[in-house]
Amino acid sequence: MKLRIGIPKGSLQESTIALFRKAGYHISVSRRSYYPTIDDYQMEAMLIRAQEMPIYVENGVLDIGLTGKDWIMEQNADVHEVTELIYAKEGLAPVKWVLAVPNDSEFHSIKDLEGKRISTELVNFTKNYFKKAGINVEVLFSWGATEIKAPTLADAIVELTETGSTLKKNNLRIIETLMQSTTRLVANKKAWQHDWKREKIENLACLLKGSLRAEKKVGLKMNIAQKDLESIVALLPAMHTPTISNLADKDWVALEVIIDEKVVRDIIPELKKGGATGIVEYPLSKVIP
């Protein structure tokens, strides 16, 4: 028996494969094949665009897949959402679908677009969004390069963005955020009810989430004199109480802790001043709470 898994082809492909590698699964992709190899004989993978993934999982072509919450909503797919995985093409944050217009446009709010044309890949969601707002627009499907559609082919666009830099490069400004979206691991509902597949899926989800938790954290270990221990511990913004071990010299202890990577550059000098010695910083592959 094998678990059939969909890997998102396109913008999420490289970051997904990197996440799997950190979780302990090595995926190899051939340029001419849509069937990557994965070093788990109980899994078989297929490259599918995130936009299509929810439907193939719903229909049972795939047992599980990674896709955005946006595409689940767009396709109105009946799938089981196993877990949220907050990562994207460039970083570890949600992405946004935004309504944007040319910088020199006369439109400054969604209400200004009454009777206008909107170009987007996210057609169904966009139609529903404007309908709920009571604004009549024509929504046109975009086959790509949506940023260049306004103002010649459309009055405004609804486009996915992480940082907004591509919109700025194309002389577009955002007038409203329609939704935020994150990556989701989704399962076919029958596969989720299958004991063996469910356990396999849950184990995978645990490792993927653990790998994401580790992305922005590092481990620190150091030696501390007993007399300095209390003041050193007070400096540490730990996830939990640090691990403290006795050394051969009973006047000293070893301390180990996991902290956010962004605070390391500030805290290490303070630890050194406080009396810590032998300070070692090391990367983490997974953090499982």
Number of C-alpha atoms within 10 A of each C-alpha: 8 14 20 20 23 28 26 24 19 12 13 20 20 16 16 21 18 14 21 18 16 20 20 17 17 16 17 12 16 9 8 7 10 14 17 18 17 17 12 13 10 12 14 17 21 19 19 21 18 25 18 14 27 32 20 18 26 20 15 17 14 23 24 31 25 28 27 27 20 23 21 21 15 18 17 13 16 17 22 19 18 17 17 16 21 18 19 21 15 13 12 15 17 17 24 20 22 20 24 27 27 22 14 10 14 10 16 15 13 15 13 11 19 13 12 14 18 27 27 26 20 22 18 15 19 25 18 12 14 19 12 10 11 11 16 16 16 17 22 18 14 18 9 11 9 20 24 17 19 21 17 8 14 19 20 30 30 26 23 24 15 17 13 16 11 13 20 14 10 13 16 24 20 21 15 14 14 16 17 17 19 18 23 22 23 30 28 24 19 15 20 22 12 11 10 13 21 19 13 16 21 14 11 17 18 16 21 26 20 19 22 21 18 22 18 14 22 20 17 19 20 19 21 26 18 13 11 14 19 11 12 19 16 9 13 19 15 14 12 11 12 17 11 16 11 13 12 7 8 9 11 17 18 19 20 19 20 24 21 15 16 11 13 16 9 9 15 18 11 15 19 15 11 16 16 21 15 11 15 12 17 10 14 17 18 20 18 12 9
